[in-house]
């Protein structure tokens, strides 16, 4: 029987070939059928677990989850796939987020937190409350357009309190909104009413807009019945005639016009309440 450090069947004791290259069998022991690293096998074979080689923090985990959702869709997000994307075993993620539900809540926080990095969004009115709300509305729209497949989470995740309304559902942004209006002469009642109107407008418009960019905003999948548009619209001549116009993208202009109308309503609220 040869010594443990002698080559065996052309391989060294560590599983590599005699010339120093790792054998196919050894490679397979370190990965699963999908080619993903098997962290437990790595430990058994005397290697460090992947998490020991990759520095992680909560922000990196959350941003990577956000990137995965945008590239592959929310239904495909699992802790295992997220770990693979980060180059670590899934269990190491639980040091940073307790589970998938907490991860999704953190994704929502990150989405709204991106407003802080937008130089066009103000922390307080500088040129009047209308300018303040215009900037905030467009900032939220930019977040939605940058993350269309993640943005519906802002509406679907349960809020921390029943009076926090999406998409402005973080305490710091609600405080910013209300304090900004109150400092601009709004009564408490008018500021609260403006918050309700503003958030309803943003959520309704932006969910509809991101749905045209591939976001899933409904609980059911739409099944393809195999019919062409001409066949499907055979009994709907007016829709058929106008379908090209119906499909035109006027989102930017419609958002701006609707926002201006909203600000006019808020101006009346400010006077009446």
FIKEPA-849504 format. One line per field, with one value per residue (C-alpha): residue in three letters; x, y, z. Coordinates in Angstrom, 3 decimals, decimal comma. Layout:
marti: ALA|...
px: X|...
py: Y|...
pz: Z|...
This chain:
marti: UNK|UNK|UNK|UNK|UNK|UNK|UNK|UNK|UNK|UNK|UNK|UNK|UNK|UNK|UNK|UNK|UNK|UNK|UNK|UNK|UNK|UNK|UNK|UNK|UNK|UNK|UNK|UNK|UNK|UNK|UNK|UNK|UNK|UNK|UNK|UNK|UNK|UNK|UNK|UNK|UNK|UNK|UNK|UNK|UNK|UNK|UNK|UNK|UNK|UNK|UNK|UNK|UNK|UNK|UNK|UNK|UNK|UNK|UNK|UNK|UNK|UNK|UNK|UNK|UNK|UNK|UNK|UNK|UNK|UNK|UNK|UNK|UNK|UNK|UNK|UNK|UNK|UNK|UNK|UNK|UNK|UNK|UNK|UNK|UNK|UNK|UNK|UNK|UNK|UNK|UNK|UNK|UNK|UNK|UNK|UNK|UNK|UNK|UNK|UNK|UNK|UNK|UNK|UNK|UNK|UNK|UNK|UNK|UNK|UNK|UNK|UNK|UNK|UNK|UNK|UNK|UNK|UNK|UNK|UNK|UNK|UNK|UNK|UNK|UNK|UNK|UNK|UNK|UNK|UNK|UNK|UNK|UNK|UNK|UNK|UNK|UNK|UNK|UNK|UNK|UNK|UNK|UNK|UNK|UNK|UNK|UNK|UNK|UNK|UNK|UNK|UNK|UNK|UNK|UNK|UNK|UNK|UNK|UNK|UNK|UNK|UNK|UNK|UNK|UNK|UNK|UNK|UNK|UNK|UNK|UNK|UNK|UNK|UNK|UNK|UNK|UNK|UNK|UNK|UNK|UNK|UNK|UNK|UNK|UNK|UNK|UNK|UNK|UNK|UNK|UNK|UNK|UNK|UNK|UNK|UNK|UNK|UNK|UNK|UNK|UNK|UNK|UNK|UNK|UNK|UNK|UNK|UNK|UNK|UNK|UNK|UNK|UNK|UNK|UNK|UNK|UNK|UNK|UNK|UNK|UNK|UNK|UNK|UNK|UNK|UNK|UNK|UNK|UNK|UNK|UNK|UNK|UNK|UNK|UNK|UNK|UNK|UNK|UNK|UNK|UNK|UNK|UNK|UNK|UNK|UNK|UNK|UNK|UNK|UNK|UNK|UNK|UNK|UNK|UNK|UNK|UNK|UNK|UNK|UNK|UNK|UNK|UNK|UNK|UNK|UNK|UNK|UNK|UNK|UNK|UNK|UNK|UNK
px: 0,000|1,618|2,194|-0,574|1,481|2,360|0,350|-2,573|-3,965|-2,170|-3,528|-1,998|-3,631|-5,354|-7,298|-5,160|-3,343|0,313|1,177|-0,543|-3,814|-7,075|-8,765|-12,289|-13,474|-12,175|-13,850|-17,143|-16,916|-16,682|-19,677|-23,208|-24,875|-25,492|-21,860|-22,558|-20,063|-20,905|-19,758|-20,084|-18,000|-15,390|-15,118|-14,828|-12,057|-10,176|-11,007|-12,346|-16,100|-16,842|-18,141|-14,705|-13,281|-15,968|-16,587|-20,309|-22,431|-26,159|-26,040|-24,245|-26,699|-29,698|-28,308|-27,466|-31,014|-32,308|-30,078|-31,279|-34,937|-34,345|-32,484|-34,417|-37,684|-38,953|-40,272|-36,741|-35,227|-34,225|-31,632|-29,695|-29,597|-28,670|-25,832|-24,595|-24,663|-22,583|-20,238|-21,179|-23,334|-26,915|-26,559|-24,025|-26,706|-28,704|-26,049|-27,234|-30,957|-32,981|-34,922|-36,457|-39,342|-36,919|-34,807|-37,781|-38,540|-34,916|-35,185|-38,142|-36,132|-33,248|-35,524|-36,960|-33,530|-32,246|-34,125|-31,458|-28,836|-30,875|-29,436|-32,692|-34,752|-34,752|-34,837|-36,931|-38,625|-36,211|-38,255|-41,775|-43,771|-44,812|-41,166|-40,505|-43,288|-42,435|-38,881|-39,982|-42,521|-40,003|-37,444|-39,841|-40,587|-36,864|-36,601|-39,500|-38,051|-34,599|-36,077|-39,362|-39,471|-38,732|-40,914|-44,202|-42,730|-43,195|-46,951|-47,155|-44,999|-46,923|-46,105|-44,574|-47,670|-51,166|-50,685|-47,545|-48,650|-46,604|-44,536|-43,524|-43,650|-40,470|-40,658|-37,868|-39,555|-42,975|-41,403|-39,664|-42,935|-45,127|-42,585|-41,891|-45,563|-46,218|-43,234|-44,792|-48,027|-50,063|-52,182|-51,690|-54,954|-54,004|-50,529|-52,011|-54,600|-51,874|-49,835|-52,786|-53,464|-49,799|-49,088|-52,263|-51,360|-47,778|-48,605|-51,410|-49,513|-46,167|-47,486|-49,237|-46,078|-43,704|-46,116|-45,262|-41,586|-42,046|-43,123|-45,562|-48,223|-50,907|-51,257|-52,096|-50,067|-51,605|-51,733|-51,097|-54,122|-52,338|-54,611|-53,186|-54,258|-56,415|-58,230|-58,636|-60,065|-62,354|-65,468|-64,074|-63,732|-63,269|-60,487|-58,901|-58,974|-57,451|-55,002|-51,956|-52,934|-53,757|-50,261|-48,427|-46,191|-47,099|-46,081|-43,792|-46,294|-49,208|-47,241|-46,361|-49,920|-51,440|-48,868|-49,717|-53,420|-52,610|-50,637|-53,578|-55,839|-53,315|-53,241|-57,024|-56,576|-54,040|-56,569|-59,635|-58,166
py: 0,000|3,319|6,144|8,732|11,374|9,200|9,555|7,172|6,329|9,369|11,730|13,211|12,648|16,063|14,950|16,724|15,069|14,266|17,330|19,551|20,183|19,362|16,216|16,206|13,987|16,461|19,357|17,535|16,927|20,681|21,558|20,313|19,302|22,961|23,870|25,734|25,512|22,922|24,713|21,655|19,540|22,278|22,194|18,387|18,618|20,993|24,271|27,444|27,948|30,539|32,998|33,104|34,420|36,993|40,083|40,682|43,358|44,015|46,714|44,448|41,604|43,884|45,592|42,206|41,019|44,156|43,474|39,853|40,901|43,361|40,812|37,620|38,611|38,400|34,794|33,502|35,102|32,575|32,744|29,950|31,773|35,009|33,226|31,790|35,236|36,589|33,602|32,369|29,655|30,668|30,190|33,011|35,463|34,955|36,868|39,956|39,318|36,866|35,481|36,200|38,268|40,554|40,674|41,920|44,559|45,644|45,865|48,251|50,351|50,467|51,523|54,454|55,182|55,835|59,135|60,409|60,019|61,941|65,479|66,835|65,777|68,279|67,574|70,732|73,333|75,899|77,497|76,881|73,789|73,197|72,912|70,685|68,242|68,337|67,299|64,579|63,134|62,978|61,442|58,624|58,136|57,817|55,140|53,257|53,499|52,408|49,390|48,533|44,871|45,659|48,738|46,787|45,558|49,105|48,524|44,838|44,684|45,367|48,831|49,344|51,268|51,608|55,328|54,822|54,782|53,635|54,769|57,310|54,691|55,349|57,468|59,779|60,627|61,013|63,394|65,260|65,570|66,668|69,012|70,603|71,383|72,528|74,882|76,217|77,272|74,057|73,183|69,713|68,573|69,986|68,405|64,993|65,315|66,324|63,249|60,975|62,553|62,679|59,043|57,780|59,634|58,365|54,758|54,448|56,122|54,447|50,911|51,249|52,609|49,926|47,237|48,314|47,675|44,041|44,412|41,853|43,828|41,134|37,809|35,841|35,038|35,915|32,796|32,970|31,474|31,343|33,870|36,700|40,293|40,234|37,117|38,407|41,733|40,392|41,301|44,626|46,835|50,127|48,736|47,189|50,517|52,417|49,804|51,617|54,815|52,854|51,404|54,712|55,704|59,122|58,269|61,260|63,851|62,185|62,077|65,761|66,832|64,723|66,020|69,620|68,900|67,256|70,297|72,513|70,324|70,437|74,230|74,212|71,822|74,213|77,034|75,057|73,010
pz: 0,000|-1,074|1,429|1,728|-0,006|-3,021|-6,228|-6,418|-9,857|-11,272|-8,588|-5,461|-2,087|-2,296|-5,391|-7,976|-10,850|-10,479|-12,547|-9,995|-11,858|-10,177|-11,496|-12,934|-10,064|-7,483|-9,302|-9,319|-5,596|-5,057|-7,200|-7,703|-10,962|-11,820|-11,365|-8,121|-5,286|-2,645|0,504|2,727|0,355|0,282|4,072|4,096|1,523|3,777|2,044|3,570|3,035|0,347|2,935|4,533|1,266|0,426|2,535|2,965|4,537|4,602|1,935|-0,520|0,082|-0,444|-3,549|-5,071|-4,384|-6,098|-9,098|-9,274|-9,274|-12,095|-14,209|-13,467|-11,791|-8,233|-8,454|-9,109|-5,994|-3,360|-0,628|-2,352|-5,688|-3,970|-2,180|-5,455|-7,023|-4,144|-4,189|-0,715|0,795|1,543|5,291|5,501|4,300|7,479|9,399|7,517|6,857|9,006|6,031|2,657|4,057|5,851|2,689|0,645|3,280|3,068|-0,736|-0,313|2,140|-0,339|-3,188|-1,264|0,166|-3,357|-3,209|-0,830|-3,566|-6,144|-6,332|-7,773|-4,735|-1,881|1,850|2,377|0,171|-1,221|-4,002|-2,783|-1,944|-5,574|-6,657|-3,618|-4,581|-8,289|-7,514|-5,107|-7,561|-10,388|-8,029|-7,158|-10,860|-11,592|-8,894|-10,489|-13,996|-12,789|-10,950|-12,698|-11,678|-8,033|-7,656|-7,145|-3,843|-2,564|-2,834|-1,925|1,197|4,434|5,810|9,208|10,290|8,781|8,187|6,055|2,435|-0,548|-2,269|0,430|3,148|5,116|8,243|7,134|3,823|5,414|7,937|5,114|3,179|6,085|7,671|4,305|3,743|7,306|7,068|3,850|5,583|5,379|8,397|9,863|8,277|4,866|4,982|5,838|3,058|0,603|1,619|0,919|-2,481|-3,466|-2,625|-4,296|-7,488|-7,530|-6,775|-9,302|-12,125|-11,517|-11,059|-14,378|-15,989|-14,682|-15,851|-19,410|-18,583|-17,581|-13,952|-12,573|-10,714|-10,568|-8,766|-11,906|-14,977|-18,329|-20,451|-24,174|-25,902|-29,246|-30,941|-33,012|-32,391|-35,523|-34,321|-30,785|-31,952|-34,636|-32,628|-31,379|-34,474|-32,638|-30,469|-33,556|-35,397|-32,490|-31,216|-32,592|-30,792|-27,640|-27,608|-27,938|-25,025|-23,620|-20,048|-19,480|-20,710|-18,911|-15,667|-15,923|-16,776|-14,003|-11,507|-12,376|-11,863|-8,531|-7,365|-8,245|-6,078|-3,238|-3,513|-2,919|0,006|1,516|1,449|2,545|5,442
